[in-house]
């Protein structure tokens, strides 16, 4: 699950708050800081977690792709069609 502080900062990037043990009922807001409601924080956590889950394919693909230098070398030596096959294999392995 996305942590509480990430959710708060996604709502208000300049928020000044202390989060203890991921306890949403025990947030310590800096003096004068406008609090973000518990409901808004929980809703943002769900939104961020859904986005993270939906982008798993991107995280899985990244280490499988050859480096840019290797990709350019592949295009130079084997042509664009061979390069496309290499990239397509990774995309097929981890579909959207």
URJONOR-V564576 format. One record per backbone hydrogen bond with DSSP energy under -0.5 kcal/mol. NH is the residue of the N-H (numbers start at 1). CO is the residue of the C=O. Records with the same first field share a line. If there is no record, write none. Layout:
NH: CO ; CO
//
This chain:
7: 3
8: 4
9: 5
10: 6
11: 7
12: 8
15: 12
17: 15
18: 28
20: 18 ; 26
21: 19
23: 20
24: 22
26: 23
27: 24
28: 18
29: 27
30: 16
33: 30
41: 37
42: 38
43: 39
44: 40
45: 41
46: 42
47: 43
48: 44
49: 45
50: 46
51: 47
52: 48
53: 49
54: 50
55: 51 ; 52
56: 53
58: 55
59: 55
60: 56
61: 57
62: 58
63: 59
64: 61
65: 61 ; 62
71: 67
72: 68
73: 69
74: 70
75: 71
76: 72
77: 73
78: 74
79: 74 ; 75
82: 78
83: 79
84: 80
85: 81
86: 82
87: 83
88: 84
89: 85
90: 86
91: 87
92: 88
93: 89
94: 90
95: 92
//
